Amino acid sequence: MISGKGIILLQNIIENNGEKSIKDLSNELEIGERTVRYEIEKIEEYLNDNYEIKNISNIELTKGTVKITDIQIVKNILKENYSIKFLSSEEREIYILLQILFKRSINQGKLSEKLDISRNTLKLYLKNIKDLLGNYNLKLEISPKKGLILIGEEENIRLCTLNFFGILKSSKNYLFKEIIENEVFVEEDGIVAFMNYCQKLMNRIVSDEAFEIIKKYLKIAIVMAKNGNSMRKIKNENFLEETEEYKAVKKASALIESNYDIEFSKVEYLKITDFFLGSHTYNHRYSYYENWVEMEVLVKKLIQNFNKRIDVDISKDDILLDGLLNHLKPTIYRIQNGIQLENSIYLEVIESYPNLFKITKEVMNELERYIEKDFSDDEIAFITIHFKASMDRNRVIIKNKKKVLLVCGMGYGTSKLLAQQLKELFSIDIIDIIPKHMLTTSLNKNEIDVIITTVDLKLLDFLTPVIKVNPILSTENINILKKSGFEKRNKKYLLSEFMNEIEKNCTINDKENMIESLKNILNSNLIDDISPKKITIFDMLNKKQISLGEIAKDWEEAVRKAGNLLLKSGCVEESYVEDMVQCIKNYGSYMVMGKNIAFPHAKTDSNVNKTAFSIVTLKNSVLFPEDIPVKTIIAFSSKDNKEHLDGFLEIVEEIEKPEFNMEKFVKKF
């Protein structure tokens, strides 16, 4: 049999594409070079004695380098010789932890025998594991009949399991992964079918990162449900039950239950809904948090603070605002729920844009205070590339365009930066931006010249050429694209210059349509310097939309008074006022933002005629849901879900001043 040390040696060589120097093996495994040679000789001897074909492994030892020419054969032999007794110290700890999480109890005597370690050694592992479990409010207790049993909320047990499966994914020991996967194996075709159907019903596509997290969670949920461990309660059950996503998940539930012969509880499906709601989405305008008013204000402040530290004006960049809202909301969901980020572009960002990373880290302070948690460097790196893309867009094109399908597994923000870089450099037509799991579907629907990807597609067989690049294009990536026939773009142009030349030589019947056509054709290579400036707070609020000293019997009447001011000014239809009331009934007092002020509003629909605000102050406080007292109502409507933000931010900044006085403030109007 191959020794444990020999197995580790062979794994290390295989992980390095079948070739590694004796010196590197000695340094990495902390054994002498003579020991490395001795172990290789023993492996060759064992293979020659036990397999019919001489030198079956093709292991060569020449010029200080060990080389394996047939990696697959060696992998098969390793599999035959490998057992749980060869786990490293770190792997043993993960194995023991996952045994506890899935089985909920362990017999120390049986487990130490299985792992071929002493009970004292097992106790040392358990000491570390108890500390890890404590981070999730879980603990181990002694049971006379069962040994050590796991105590804690099911939701916390699932989260802990999910995060440690993430650690398992980064392990290079494929044999260890196989041991774990065999013990908790769940065939995933049914899960993938369920998730794809959910995406179809929800009319959204989640990122590869989110897809893998939800898929992993579903595997965990299925195994635990089969073991008799069901979710009984989670946070925000009432809210989750009212969402369209929950309806989609329930409609697709038969795919899970029939494929795996289980019956999930209502709470299980609510938790699955929670994961979908908190995932990064490729649908740019989709947002579970569209009523999260404070978040919009904080993102505007974030952009303003960043803008003060750079030499380009990005304060009016709507693409940046949308991109950050889309990226940050699910990111905050993940941070607050303890879900760790598995992918990282930190090293690439810190190497390419060290100063922008530093600025981003500085301006994140207020957002960190808001969520009462810190953003990791990995998270900040993703946010940095949003700002980098905005700066490129705002600084002072072409035939034979290649049709490109962009495959990016890290979410909307990263893929948009890459798309923008590609458009800045080359004359291409990006047909779609998708995660890896949607690739086959997209190829069947679209005519594509080339696939550009940030994820590994080597195992997939495509007739379409595939070019792999980094999430942030490197010089090497750019050179490869040039050699592949990608045509370079020209410089950027001012819209006013185009219009002046056209007007000199032509009669324009529809100037507005001409401007939109130019913007669509030239895309990011055109700087729009002639479109109307954004409306100000004075365009959105006037005396007719302000009423001081009103009396209301309850919060509903107070909200309707503010809504009626918008109605009388022609800014909204009557149904919008009722939508505001219903929104509060559905989602609670999320819009109360301190100093007894509420900002009721509703989803933008055909019942909004104009972006506007109204202000109503009350003589008596009224209690909003959850018994929150409110004395001022500032209602608003928005034509496009973002036109109101500058005015909103201006009002909030006034309110936050220590000397703020409402009567003085409204006199300006």
FIKOLLUM-289919 format. One record per residue: z, y, x of N, C-alpha, C, O in turn; residue in one letter. Coordinates in steps of 0.05 Angstrom, whole numbers, plus 5000, padded with zeros to 4 digits. Atoms other than C-alpha are relative to their C-alpha. Example, Ala and Ser with C-alpha at 12.3 -4.5 7.8 and 13.67 -1.06 7.14 Angstrom:
500049765018515649105246500050245018501350245039A;499949764984514349795273501450224985501850444995S;
This chain:
500049765017500050005000500050255018501250265039M;500049754985498650715023502750134996503850144974I;497449885002505151075039499950274985497750384981S;499949745014507451695002498950235017497550405007G;501049804982506052115063496949995003495650195004K;502950044999499051815067498550104976496450224978G;501149905025497651974994499850305000497850424993I;499949714999499752695004497950115020496650315015I;502049924980495252745066497249994987495650184990L;502750035012489152475028499550214978497350324976L;500249805021490452934969499350275012497650425003Q;500449744987490753535016497150025011495950245009N;502750004989484153345048497950034977496050184979I;501849995023480753234981499950284988497850374980I;499849725011483153914956498450205017497750415007E;501549834982479554215016497249905003496049925025N;502850105001472853914996499549775019497349745029N;500450244985474053285036500050035030499349845044G;500049964971474853595105502250195008502550414996E;497949824991480753885143500849935028500849695036K;499250054972483153965214502849885001504449934984S;497350124996489053565240502150225003504450194994I;498149784995492254215262500950134973503350184969K;499349885026491954515191501749814983503649894970D;498450205015494553865160502950005011504849994996L;497350014987500353865210501650254992504050234986S;498549755006502154595196500850014970503150084964N;499449985029501654555120502049794990503649854972E;498350215009505253895112502649985017504349815012L;497649994983510354055167500649735013502949645013E;499650254985509253405205498450035026496650205028I;501449984975506853285276497249914999496449754982G;502850085000499553215294499749705006497949564996E;500150294995501052515322500649854975499349644970R;499450145026504052325254497550004982497049814968T;502549985016497652565220498149785008497049644992V;501850204990493452125265500949724993499349554985R;498950265006498051535255499649924971498849704965Y;500350055029497851595179497149944993496649774976E;502950045006490251645178499249725010497749584996I;500650274989489751015222501149784981499849584976E;498850195019494450645174498449984974498049764963K;501749995024490250865114497549845004496749674987I;502550154994483850605147500549705002498949544992E;499350284997487249945164500549884973499549664967E;499550115026489749855093497549974983497149774970Y;502550015016482950005062498249775010497049634994L;501750214989479349525109501149724993499649544989N;498850265006484348965093499949944970500049704963D;499650045029484549065018497550044983497549994959N;502449955015477449254997497649855013497549845038Y;502150174990471248825004498150145019497250045039E;501949854984466749365032501550135023503450285019I;498749894977468649555102499650305001497550414995K;500049714998470350285113499150134974497550324973N;500849915027469750395038500550304997499150434982I;499249725004473051075044498350205016498350445011S;501649824983468351345098501850225012501050455012N;498249814988474351685131499350025030499549825044I;500749964972472151985197502050185014503050375002E;498149844984476752265251498650075026498749925045L;501549924976472652655301500650305007500850464989T;499649724990473853285343502250154985502050384978K;497649875012480653415312499850054971501450204960G;500449965029478053385240499849744985498549554995T;500250245017478952875185498050074978498150284965V;502149955020472952805139499749764982499549534991K;500550215020472052405075497250054987496850264975I;502749955009464752325056499649914971497950024957T;500250085028465751964989502750054986504449884985D;497449915011471252354954500749844975503149784971I;499450135025470651994887501349725005503149654990Q;498950274994471951304917502950025009504649875001I;497249964990478151564953501850084977504150004976V;498449925023480551894889500849754984503149734975K;499450245016480051224853502149825014503949715001N;498050164985483950864908502750134999504750004997I;497449865001489251404908501349954973503749914971L;498950045027490051314833501349734997503449704984K;498950275001491250574842502749985015504549835007E;497650024984496650704894502250214993504450195002N;498149785006499951314864502049924979501349784960Y;498050045021506351294824501850244999501750425015S;498249775005511651764798502050045023503250255026I;498149984978515851614860499050175023500550245041K;501149834979511152024903500050304994498950455009F;500049725008512452684867501550175021503450075034L;498649814983514453284909502550104986502950044962S;497549905012521153624897499450184976500750164955S;500749815021517954174855498849844976499449914953E;501250155022513853664815502149834985502049814960E;497850155013520153234801501450184980502150104958R;498649825017523553844773498550064974499650074952E;501749955024517754004726499949754983500049774958I;500150255015517353274706502549964983502449904960Y;497450035013524753244689500250204977501150134955I;499849795020524353904651498349934975499249954953L;501750075022518453674609500949764984500649744960L;498850235013521853014594502250104980502450004958Q;497949895017527753414567498850144976499850114953I;501249845022523353884526498649834979498949894955L;501550165019519153344494501849794986501649744962F;498450215011524352794485502750094990504149954975K;497549865009530353264474502649875010504749975005R;497750124988535052794511499249835024496949735024S;500750184977535352404577502549845007504849925004I;498050174989539351824605499850035030497949955042N;500149944972541152034676499649755017498149765037Q;500350254984541751314702497249905000496149835021G;502850105002534951094676498050195013496150095026K;501949814988531451734698500250005030498150015044L;499850014971534251704769498749755011497549755033S;501350254991531950984774497050024998495649935016E;502949975003525051154748498850175022496650125031K;501049824979524251714799500749915028499850035047L;499150104975527451304854501650205016501150245040D;498249814987532651834870502949934992503349804972I;497250045006540251824871500950174976499650374970S;499049845022544352084813500950275009500750474995R;499249744988547052624859497650195003497750434997N;502549844998539952854873499150104973498250334970T;500849925027538452854799501750234990500750414976L;498249795009544553284786499250275012499550484999K;500949754988541853804835497650114985497450354980L;502349915015535253824797501050114973500050324964Y;499049915026539053884731501450275001501350424982L;498749744997543054474757497950224998498350424985K;502249805001536554864769498750014972498150234962N;501250015026533754634703501750144979500650274961I;498249875019539854874665499750305002499850444981K;500449714996538755574695497450084987497250294975D;502649945012531455554674500150004970499150184957L;499850015030533155344603501650234989501150334967L;498349775009538355904599498350244996499050414979G;501849775004532656404605498750004972497750214963N;501150025027530256154537502149954979501649854957Y;497750055018537156114505500349714992501049654970N;499750285004537155364512502149885019502650005040L;497950124982542554904541500049704997499149594977K;499650295000544154174557502949944994504750065006L;497250085006550253854527500249695002498249554998E;499650284998553253164537500549874973502049984957I;499650155025552652664480500849725008499549595025S;499050274992556652004485497949794998497849605015P;502050215004550751594459497350055013496049875021K;502749934991544551974482499950105028497750125040K;500049894974546652244549500050314998501750424985G;500349715002544452974559498050074978495849964977L;501849925022541453294497499550305001501150465010I;500949724999537653954490500850144974500450044952L;499149845022540654484445498650285000498650415021I;501249735002537055114420497950014977497349814965G;501949965021532055414371497349875007496549875031E;502650134995525455034363497950195011496450115028E;501949804991521455664374500350055030498350085044E;499549964971524755764442499349765017498349795039N;500850254985523655034462497050005003496049925025I;502950004998516255104446499050205021497250155036R;500949794981515655754486500549915028498849945046L;499450104973519155444546498049795008497049805031C;501950214995514554844542497350125007495950035026T;502649874996508355284537499850135027497850105041L;500049874975510255684598500049815024498749865044N;500050204978511655074641497549835001496949725022F;502750124999505054764621498150195015496250095028F;501649814985502055404649500449965030498549985045G;499450054972505555264716498649745009497649725031I;501350264994502954544713497050045005495849905022L;502849954997495854814706499350095029497250035039K;500549904974496455164774500449795022499749845045S;499550214980498554514809497349895010495549854995S;502550124988493254234857500149705000498149575006K;499750294999495953524850498949894973500449874953N;501250095024491153234799501349744990501249684966Y;498750255008494852564800502650064985503249924965L;497649925014501252904779499350104972500750044952F;501049905026497453264723499449774981500049774958K;500850235017494752594699502549864989502549764967E;497550135009501852304696501150144976501950024956I;498849845022504252874652498249984975499249954953I;501950005023497952884609500049734985499749724961E;499950275013498352134597502549974983502549834962N;497550035015505552194573500050174975501450104955E;500149835024503952754524497150044991496450264982V;502949975005496552614512499450064971500549934952F;501149945027493152934452497050055003496250235018V;502949964999485652864443499450274987500350334965E;500249725008483253574436497650074982497450314974E;502349935016476753534396500850114973499650304963D;499149905026480453624330501250275001500850444983G;498849734996484254224357497850205004497950424992I;502349814995477754554382498550054974497850284968V;501449965026474454434314501650184982500550364969A;498249835016480454744279499950295009499750474992F;499949724989480555354325497350144995497350374988M;502649875005473055474319499650074971498450284964N;500249945029473455434243501750244993500950414977Y;498349765004479255924244498750255009498750454994C;501449764990475256404286497750084981497350324976Q;502149955018469456344238501150134974499950334965K;498849895025473856474177501150285005501050454987L;498849744994477257064212497950205009498550445012M;502149834990470557344236500850135026500550375029N;499249894974473157424307499749785021499749545015R;500150194978472457094375502250085020502350305030I;497849944981478557044419499149945028497149795032V;500750044972478257064495500649715009502149574996S;499450274989478256424537502949975006504149765000D;497150024994485356584560501549944974503249764974E;498650045025487756634488499349734988501049604976A;500950265011483656024467501549785013502549604999F;498650214986486955604521503050004993504249784990E;497149985007493955854504500549884972502349724968I;499750115028493055694429499549705000501049554987I;500650284999489955024445502349845012503149635002K;497750124987495754854491502449994982503849794980K;497849995018500755074440499749794977501649664970Y;500550195021497454644386500649715010501649554995L;499450264989497854034431503049955001504049744993K;497150024999505254164442501149964972502949794967I;499050015028506454274367499449724988501149624974A;500750265011502853624349501849785011502949624996I;498250204988506853204399502850034989504149834983V;497249955009513453524378500349934970502449834962M;499950075028511853444304500149704996501549594979A;500050305001510252704315502749895009503449675000K;497450094991516952644350502350084981504650044986N;498049935020520452924288501350275005503350334993G;498949734994521653634316498250214988496150284999N;501749805014518954154267501250275002503750315005S;499249725000519254904267501250074972499950014952M;498749945026524155144213500050304994500050374970R;500049715005524255894222498950155024499250075047K;501049824979520756444261500450294990501150344967I;499849725008520857204261497650094983495549974985K;502249875015516657624213498549814981496149844977N;501450205018515257054164498650144977496350074970E;501249875024514057514104497550155008495550144993N;502449854991509257954143497749815006495449864997F;502150194992505357364172498749874976496349834975L;501150135023504557044104498150174984496450064970E;501849825015500957654076497450055014495650185003E;502449944985495657674130497649834993498049604983T;502450155005488457454122499849775020498649565014E;500150214980489357054186501549754991500649524996E;498450235010494656614154498349854979498349604978Y;501750135020489856474096497949835014497249615005K;502050154986484556264146501249755013500049535012A;498750234987489355814184500749784980500249544985V;499450195021491655484120497549864990497549624984K;502550115010484455384097498949795020497749595012K;501050184980482855034163502049775006501449595022A;497850184993489354624163499249704998500349535012S;500850285004485953984138498949885026499149645031A;501250094975482353934205502149905020501749705035L;497850094983489053874242501349764988501849565002I;498450215012492653434192498549744998499749525001E;501650255002486952934182499449885027499449635030S;500750114973485252874256502449885014502149695029N;497650094985492452764279502049864982504249804991Y;498250145019495552444217502850115000504849975002D;497449865002501052954212499950194976497850254965I;499949795021503453454160501850225011504250195013E;498649774989505354134188501450154977500450164954F;498649835019510454564151498750274998497050345015S;501149735003508855254126500750175024499150335033K;499249844977512855554184498349935025497750115041V;501850074977508555164234497450164999496550265019E;502549865003502355484206500450315003498650445013Y;499449714996505656174206500250055030499250265039L;499949974971507056074281497350005012496750155031K;502850014990499855884294498650264993497150375010I;501149745008497856514256500950215019499450395027T;498949804981502456914301498550005026498050215038D;501550024975498756654362497250124997496350265015F;502749885004491956844333500250304999498650445011F;499649715003494557534315500550135027499750365032L;499249884974497257644385498049955022498650015046G;501950084979490957414422498150235005497550394988S;502249814993485857834459497549924984496949684982H;502450055016479657894417497550135011497750345023T;502549884992472358014432498850174978496750294982Y;500949815021471558384366501250275005503650315001N;498949754989472259084391501750164981503750274989H;498549845019474759404327502149844985503549954968R;498050165014479158834305502750065011503150075036Y;497349954990486558994309502149934979502250054958S;497850085017492458644278502050234997503350254977Y;498049794999496559264296498850274990499750485000Y;501449745006492059784262502050204987501350444986E;498049825011498260074229502250085019504250205012N;497949954980502260124293499750285011498550335032W;500449724995502560874294501050085028499650225043V;498849924974507160964354498349915023498150055043E;501650114978502660534397497650185005497050235028M;502349834996496660984385500950265014499450365032E;499049754987500861594405500549955029499850115046V;499350064973503361254468497549965017497450045041L;502550044985496261054489498750275005497650315027V;501149744996493861764479501550145023500350275040K;498449874979499662014523499449875027499250005048K;500650154976498061474574497450115013497250155037L;502649904991490861724579500350295011499250365032I;499649724991493162454584501450015027500750175044Q;498650004974498062294640498349905023498550015045N;501850104980492861904678498050225007497350265030F;502049804997487862464667500950235019499350345033N;498949784983492462974702500049935029500150115046K;499850094972492362554766497349945013497349865036R;502650064989484862484776498150244998498850444985I;501949774999478762934787497849984979495850124981D;502050035021474862694726501450024973503649934970V;498849975027476162874653499349764983497149724974D;500450235017477162234614501650024974501849834959I;498249965023481562534560498649974973499949914953S;501550025025475962514507498449744998496649714982K;501650254998473461814524500949804978503049674981D;499350185022473561424458499849715007501349544997D;500350284991471260784492502649915014503549695010I;497550064986477460814536502349974980503849784983L;497950025020481960944477499949734985501949594982L;500450255015479060364437500749765018502049575009D;499650224982479159914498502949955006503849725007G;497150034993486460054516501649904975503349734978L;498650105024488759964444499549704995501349554989L;500750295003485059304440501449835020502249605014N;498850164978487859074507503050004999504349795002H;497149974997494959344505501649864978503849754982L;498550115023497059104436500649705003502949625001K;499450284995496158364449501649955026503149765028P;498550034975498858464520503050044994504649895005T;497249955008505258754491501149774984503449694988I;499250245015505558184442500849775019502949655016Y;499550224981505157694501502650065016504249885020R;497649934984510458064542502549974983504549864993I;497650015017515358124484500749714991503049654985Q;499550285008514457384467500349815024500549575021N;499550164976515257154539497749825008498249635022G;502350174992508256864545498850115026498050345027I;500849914974506156894617497050025003495549864991Q;502849974994499357134642499249795021500349795043L;500750214982495856544675497950095020497950005043E;502149914982489856904706500850275012502350425000N;499249754986490357474756497650115014496049975026S;502049864984485657994785501450205018500250395029I;498449814985491358354821499050055028498650285037Y;500849964972488958224892497350145002497050315020L;502649865000481858444876500350304994499150475007E;499649725008484259084843501450155022500650385028V;498549864979489359264897498350055025498850245040I;501749974977484059164950497850204994497150365012E;502349835007478459534913500950284992499650484999S;499249745011482360094878503050045004504550074984Y;497149984996489360164910501250264988503450254977P;498949755011490160894890500150014970502050104958N;500150015030488060784817502249814990503549864969L;497850185007492960194814502650145001504350114983F;497549854997498560644839500450204977502650224967K;499849805021496961184788500649864973502349954958I;499550165025496660664731502949924998504149944977T;497250104999503360384752501950234993503950204979K;498349775005506361084751500050094970502150154959E;500249905028503861274681500949804979501149864956V;499250215019506060614650503050034992503949884975M;497149995004513460834651500850044971502649904961N;499349945027513661124581499549764981501149704963E;500650245015510360504552502149785005502849644987L;498050204993515260064589502750064986504149884977E;497549935014521060454560499849944970501849864957R;500450055029518160374490500449714993501749654973Y;499750295007517759614493502549885014503149655009I;497550084986524059574537499549765018501349595021E;500750214981520459104585498050125020496550305014K;501849914980516659194650497349854999497249614993D;502650134997509259064659499849895029500650025048F;500350124973507858584717497650135014495950265001S;502349904985502958774772497449884990495350024990D;502450125011497958284742499150144975496750194972D;500749855025498258644675498950275006496950364995E;500949734992497559324708497350005012495750195009I;502750024988491459084746497950004979495850134982A;502050005022487758944681499850284988497550364981F;500149735012489659634654498650195019497150375010I;501349834980487259954719497050004997495750214999T;503050015001480159704709498950144975496650224975I;500849835023479960044640499650295009497650425002H;500249724991481260714674497750035020496350235020F;502249994981476360554730497350024985495650174993K;502450005015470960414679499550274987497350374986A;500249735013472461074643499250215020497550385013S;500749804979472061474707497049985007495750185010M;502850044994465261164722498250114978496150224983D;501549915023462861324652499750315000497750414991R;499949715004464762054657499350175024499650415023N;500949854976462062254726497050084995495249954985R;502749904998456362774739499249965029496950035036V;498750265005433160754671497849814996497149735018I;501250164979427460244658498549764989499249684967I;501650225011422459674648500949735011502649725028K;499550274991422658924658503049934999504149825018N;497150065002429858864633500449704997499249574980K;499250285003432958174643501949984976503750154973K;498250055022436357894581502449845011502049615019K;497750124987443357734605502149914979502750064961V;497750095016448857324572502450015019502449875040L;497649964982455657524602502349834990503249854967L;497850185007461056994603502550085017502450075041V;497549904987468057254619502449894986502649934961C;497850145013474456874606502650164998504650064988G;497549854998479557444614500450214979502150384982M;499649815021478757844551498150234999496550265018G;502049795006475058444524499950215022497750295030Y;500049784980477358964575498649935025497050095035G;501250094975475358574637497049974997495550055014T;502950055005468658374607498550264997496250295006S;501349745004467159094587499650155026497650285031K;500349884974468459344657497749885015496050025027L;502250144986463858814686497350084988495450125003L;502549925014458558974634499150285008496850335013A;500749724993458959714651499150015029497150165035Q;500950014972458459574726497149905002495550015017Q;502750124999452359144715497950204989495750235001L;501849815011449059674671499650255018497450365019K;500249774981450660224721498149945023496650115032E;501550084976447259834777497249904995495449955011L;502550145004441559454745498850064972500350134953F;501449985025436359504690500149744985498449574989S;499650255015438858954644500650054971501550274964I;499349995028439758814571502149784995501549544995D;497850195004446558484558499949924971500650084953I;500450105027445258064496502649954986503050014963I;497450065012452457854485502149975023501449915046D;497750054982459357824518501849804987502849854965I;498650225013462857174504502049865019501749895043I;498350184984468456714528498549735005496549684991P;501450254993466456044559499749814977497749684974K;500150205020468155634498497950064978497349894961H;502149935020462756004457497249985013495250065000M;502549994985457255894509497749854986495549954983L;502150175012453355324476498950134974496550134970T;500849885026453355674408498250245005496250284992T;501549764994450756324439497349945011495350075004S;502650084988445255984479498149904978495649944980L;501750115021442755644416498950234982496850204970N;500849785018442256314379498350215014496750355001K;501249784986439556774434498049915021498349705033N;501950054978433656804482501250145025501450395026E;498549904976436956894551498349955025497249735028I;501350044974433857004620501949895021501249735038D;498150084979440156914661502950024988503550194972V;497149995007447656764651501550115024501350015046I;498249904980452457194691502849934991503649994969I;497450105008459456904692502150055021501650065045T;497749984982466357014721501649745001503549715017T;498650265001468456304705498249785010495749815010V;501650214988466155644735498549854978499749744960D;501750155019460255334697498649775014496649675004L;501450204984458354824751499749744986497749604989K;500050265013460054224708498249994976497749784965L;501749995023455554464652497150015008496450135028L;502850024994448154314651498350194983498050154959D;501649805014443754904633497350045013497150025038F;502649934989436355054641500050295009498550375027L;499949714994438055794643501450045027503549925031T;498749954975439756054713502850124996503350274978P;497349915001447156184725500850135026500450025048V;499049854976450056704773503050064996503750194976I;497149955002457556714785500750245016499950275039K;499149754986460757384803503050034996504349894980V;497249935003467757674810500350194976498450324968N;499649825022470858054751499550295008498650454991P;500849744989470058674795497849945021498349815041I;502350074983463158644828500650075030501350295036L;499749964971463558554904497250075011495250034998S;502649954986458158764954498349755001495949764997T;501450264999456358034961498849934973496549844972E;501150055027455557964885497550174995495550074985N;502249825005451058574883497549925015495249935005I;502350104984446658304940498849754988496349724988N;501050245012446057634905498350074975496249954971I;501449925024443857974841497350135007495350094994L;502549884991438658394879498049795008495749805001K;501850214991435857764911499049834977496949704979K;500950165024435457444842498150154983497450064961S;502049855014430657984820501050214981499450314964G;498949785017435258484786499150275010499450335034F;501149744992432059174786502150224999503650244979E;498049784998436359764808499550224980497150284974K;500249785018437760334760499750275015500250285039R;500149734989436561074771502650144994504450034983N;497549855004441761624768500450074971498850014954K;499449915027445061924706498650264993497950415012K;501449765008441962484665501750144978503250024963Y;498849855021444563044621498349994975495850014976L;501450015025442662994548498550264995496350274985L;501249735004441263744546497350035015495550165005S;502549994984435963664601497749864986495549954984E;502050155015432263134561499150164976496750184971F;500749865024432563544497498450255006496550324991M;501649754993430064184531497149935006495350074997N;502850074993423963824559498549904976496149974973E;501450095025422363484493499350234982497150244971I;500549775018423064134454497850185011496450324996E;502149844988418364484504497249894993495350044990K;502650135003412863984491499549874972497349784967N;500350145026414063714420501450154978503150334984C;498549915023416263894351501849784990500949564984T;498150215008422563514332500650044970501750244962I;499449995029423063364257502949944994504050064975N;497250085005429963044261501550005026501549795040D;498749974974433963294320502449815003502749695024K;497650174999440262904303499249715006500549575021E;501050274996436362254299498949965028499249745040N;501150014972432862404365502249975020502049815039M;497750024981439562504400501249725000501849615021I;498850275003442261844373498249795013499149615026E;501950194988435861484395500250015030500249805044S;499849974970436361764466502649875010502649745031L;497550114992443661574470500049694999501249565017K;500250295002442060864448498349885022498949675033N;501950114980436260774496501250035028501049845044I;499149954973439461084558502949925005503749895028L;497450114998446460844543501850155020502050395018N;498049874982451460974600498750185021500150315036S;501349824981446161334642499550284989498350455002N;500449745013446261924594502750134996504650014985L;497649855004451662454595499650194976497950374977I;500349845025452462764525501550265004504050275001D;498749744995453763494539499350204977499850444980D;500749815021451263784472501149924973500950084954I;499050075026454563394416502450174992503750285010S;497849835009459663774373502749915012503249675015P;497450064989466663824401501849884977501249914953K;498250135020472363444366501450214984501950434993K;498549825017475963754308502950035010503949865023I;497349954991482764064320501949974976501149924953T;497950025020489364044281499550214978500250164955I;500549795019487264694247497849934980497650044959F;502150105019481164344217501149794981500049744960D;498950235015485663784191502450084982503149924964M;497649935015491564174162499950304993499450475010L;499949725008491964824121502350044980503749854973N;497749935018496865184074500049844974502149774964K;500250155026494364814012501049715003501749584983K;499150284995496464154045502949995010503749805022Q;497249984992503664384058501750084976501050274962I;498149945022509464384008502849965010503549745018S;497350014990516664544027502049994978501650114957L;497850005020523164393989499549844975500549924954G;500550165024520663863941502449824994504249785011E;497950185009525163393902498749734992496749734977I;501150265007523762643898502249804995504349815009A;497850195007527762083866500049765019502149645022K;500050224981525461553916497650035019496150235017D;502149984979520761423975497249994988495450134998W;502750025012514861243930499150264989496850344993E;500849745011514961903894499550205022497650365020E;500449824978515662273960497349965013495950155020A;502650074988509561913989497850094982495750194992V;502149925019505562043926499650315000497450414997R;500249714999507162793930498350085024496650265022K;501649944976504362814001497149924997495350065005A;502750105005498462393981498450174981496050214984G;501349835019496862843922498950265012496950375003N;501049764987496163443968497349945014495550105014L;502650084988490663064005497949964978495650034982L;501850055023487662863938498950274989496550294984L;500949745012487463583911498250155019496550315010K;501849874980484063823976497449855003495749945019S;502650144998478563313966499849825025497649735031G;500150164975480462934030500049704994498849555010C;499950295007481762263995499549974970499650164955V;500250085028480661903930502849914990504549865006E;497350075011486461723883500949735010503349695014E;499250274992486360993905501250005028502949835034S;498849984972488061213977503050054998504649945014Y;497149935004494761493952501549744994503749695005V;498750255007496460823921500049805023501849645026E;500150184977494160453983502250075020503349895032D;497849934982499260854024502649884991504149775007M;497550115011504860633978500149705004502149595013V;500150294997502559913980500349915029501549715035Q;499850064972502059934055502949985009503649815025C;497150004993509460104061501449764987503149645000I;498850245013511259554011499349745016501049565018K;500950244985507259044053501349995028502149785037N;499450014972509259254123502750135007503550135030Y;497449884995515959624116499850285012497750415009G;499749724991518160264150499050055029500250195044S;501049974973513960204213499250295007499250365031Y;501149734995511460924204502250225002501550455005M;497849804997518361264207500550035030501149835044V;500049964971518661574276502250185010501750335029M;497749834990525361914285500150274986498150364974G;499449735012528362574261499449994970498650204959K;500450035029527762304189497350074991496950194969N;502849935007520162384189498449744998498549575015I;501850235005515261874160497150095001496550324992A;502849944998507761854172498449794984497049624995F;501550205016504861454113497050045002496050265004P;503050005000497461274114499149734991500749554986H;501150255008492860714094497549945016496650115032A;502450084986486960334121497650174992497250234968K;502449845006480560744127498049834983497449614990T;501950135018475760564070498250214988498250444997D;501849815013470660884025501550214984500350404975S;498449805015476461263992501050225018502750385009N;499349774982477161734053497650175003495550085012V;502249814998472762354051500150175025498150265035N;499749814978475662744108502649925016504549835004K;497650044984480662674166501850244995501050474999T;498249785007486663084145502949925000503649685001A;497150045001494263164144501150164976499950354967F;498549845019499163394091503049975007503849775018S;497150004993506563574099501650074975501050264961I;498149955022512063524047502849985011503549775023V;497150024993519363694062501649974975500950084954T;498350065023524863464015502750135002503850165024L;497349895001531363783993502049785004504149815017K;498250244998534463093989498649785016496249755013N;501250234986533362494035499449784980500949744961S;500650245016530161874005500149765020499549795044V;499750234983531261174031497449835000496549744979L;502350174997525160804058501049715002503449675006F;499150284996525260034062501749975025501350105045P;498050044979530859774107502050235001503450265021E;498049785003535060374083499850215022501850295033D;500449794980532060874131499650274986497750304970I;500249745013533261594109497750175010497250195035P;502349834992527162064109500250254984500750254960V;500049745014526862804093497450155002497050354989K;502749874996519762984116497949794999498149585012T;502350185003513262644096497650145012496850355003I;502649904989507062764139497949784996497749605012I;502050205006501462374107497350075014496850315019A;502649934988494562314138497949794992498549574984F;502350175005487662024127498150035024498150245037S;501849994977482361854180497349884993497249674981S;502750095007474861784173499249765016497749595006K;501050214982474061314232502349865015501749725035D;497650134987481161074251500750125027502550025040N;499249884974481261524312499750315000500850445018K;500449715001479062234292502650154997502850395005E;497449875005486262384272501850015024503850155024H;498050054978489462194339500850255015503250285021L;499349764985489062854376501950184983503950284994D;498249855018492163224316502649874997504750004997G;497650165003497162674307501850045024504250095021F;498549974975499262724379501250285003503550315012L;499149734999499863474375502550044982504450174990E;497749985018504563424315502449855011504749965011I;497850164989508762884348501350145024503750155026V;498949864977509463284412501750244991503750305004E;498449785010511963884372502749904989504850014994E;497550115012516963454334502049915021504449945017I;498250114979519763164398501450225016503350165031E;498749784986521563854425502850054989503150044964K;497249965010529163984421500350234980501950224962P;499749765017528064664389498249994975497850194962E;501950025022523164394336501250094973503550024966F;499249925027523664734268497549994982495550124988N;502350055016518964514212499050264987496550304986M;500949765013518765184176498550185019496550305011E;501449844980516765544240497349875006495350015010K;502550154993511565004255497850054979495550104986F;502149985021507965054187499050284997496850324985V;500949725002507465814192497450045015495950235009K;502549984984501765704243497649964982495350044990K;502250075016497465454186499750184975497850144959F;
